[in-house]
């Protein structure tokens, strides 16, 4: 192994700056995903409600109830997280827009 053939790797990282347009696009994407996961949650809940567990064994009924609750809960958590991210990105976009407008007004004076 000779060190002559190795190319030096540079550690240049390009950091993207936040802009109101990027925040708005991210909020729309996250909101759309949140709505999609919410629709999935409603479909799963409806499916579980229309197909009850057919068993006499109480252990089977308790385990199936726990699993159904966990499935609906995890999907609801995902929906909530996407929705909160969308609201946060929208608020960040408004904040950046206000900062840009106040910066332009102060530079004009």
C-alpha positions as CSV (number, residue, x, y, z in Angstrom):
1,X,0.0,0.0,0.0
2,X,1.6,3.2,-1.1
3,X,0.4,6.6,0.0
4,X,1.1,8.1,-3.4
5,X,-2.1,6.8,-5.0
6,X,-4.4,8.0,-2.2
7,X,-6.3,11.2,-3.0
8,X,-6.7,13.6,-0.1
9,X,-10.2,14.1,1.0
10,X,-11.3,17.6,1.9
11,X,-13.8,18.2,4.7
12,X,-15.8,20.9,3.0
13,X,-19.4,21.0,4.2
14,X,-21.9,23.2,2.5
15,X,-24.5,24.4,5.0
16,X,-27.8,25.3,3.5
17,X,-29.4,28.5,4.9
18,X,-33.0,28.6,5.9
19,X,-35.3,30.7,3.7
20,X,-39.1,31.3,3.9
21,X,-39.6,29.4,0.6
22,X,-37.7,26.3,1.9
23,X,-39.7,26.5,5.1
24,X,-43.0,26.7,3.2
25,X,-42.0,23.8,1.0
26,X,-41.0,21.7,4.0
27,X,-44.2,22.6,5.8
28,X,-46.3,21.5,2.8
29,X,-44.4,18.2,2.5
30,X,-44.7,17.5,6.2
31,X,-48.3,18.5,6.3
32,X,-49.1,16.3,3.4
33,X,-47.3,13.3,5.1
34,X,-49.1,14.1,8.3
35,X,-52.5,14.0,6.5
36,X,-51.5,10.8,4.7
37,X,-50.6,9.1,8.0
38,X,-53.8,10.4,9.6
39,X,-55.8,8.9,6.8
40,X,-54.0,5.7,7.3
41,X,-54.8,5.8,11.0
42,X,-58.5,6.3,10.2
43,X,-58.4,3.3,7.8
44,X,-56.7,1.1,10.3
45,X,-59.1,2.1,13.1
46,X,-62.1,1.4,10.8
47,X,-60.7,-1.9,9.8
48,X,-60.1,-2.9,13.4
49,X,-63.6,-1.8,14.4
50,X,-65.3,-3.8,11.6
51,X,-63.4,-7.0,12.3
52,X,-63.7,-8.0,16.0
53,X,-61.6,-10.7,17.5
54,X,-63.4,-14.1,17.5
55,X,-62.2,-15.9,20.5
56,X,-63.4,-17.1,23.9
57,X,-59.9,-17.0,25.5
58,X,-59.5,-13.9,27.6
59,X,-55.7,-13.9,27.1
60,X,-56.1,-13.8,23.3
61,X,-58.6,-10.9,23.6
62,X,-56.3,-8.9,25.9
63,X,-53.3,-9.4,23.7
64,X,-55.1,-8.5,20.5
65,X,-56.6,-5.4,22.2
66,X,-53.1,-4.4,23.3
67,X,-51.6,-4.9,19.8
68,X,-54.4,-3.0,18.1
69,X,-54.0,-0.2,20.6
70,X,-50.3,-0.1,20.0
71,X,-50.7,-0.1,16.2
72,X,-53.2,2.8,16.3
73,X,-51.1,4.7,18.9
74,X,-47.9,4.5,16.9
75,X,-49.6,5.6,13.7
76,X,-51.3,8.5,15.6
77,X,-47.9,9.5,17.1
78,X,-46.4,9.6,13.6
79,X,-49.3,11.8,12.4
80,X,-48.9,14.1,15.3
81,X,-45.2,14.5,14.8
82,X,-45.5,15.3,11.1
83,X,-48.3,17.8,11.9
84,X,-46.2,19.5,14.7
85,X,-43.2,19.7,12.3
86,X,-45.4,21.3,9.6
87,X,-46.6,23.9,12.1
88,X,-43.1,24.6,13.3
89,X,-41.7,25.0,9.8
90,X,-44.6,27.3,8.9
91,X,-43.9,29.5,12.0
92,X,-40.2,29.5,11.1
93,X,-41.0,30.7,7.6
94,X,-43.1,33.5,8.9
95,X,-40.4,34.5,11.4
96,X,-37.7,34.6,8.6
97,X,-40.0,36.6,6.4
98,X,-40.7,39.1,9.1
99,X,-36.9,39.4,9.8
100,X,-36.2,39.9,6.1
101,X,-38.8,42.6,5.9
102,X,-37.6,44.5,9.0
103,X,-34.0,44.2,7.8
104,X,-35.0,45.8,4.5
105,X,-36.9,48.6,6.2
106,X,-34.1,49.4,8.6
107,X,-31.5,49.4,5.8
108,X,-33.6,51.9,3.8
109,X,-33.6,54.4,6.7
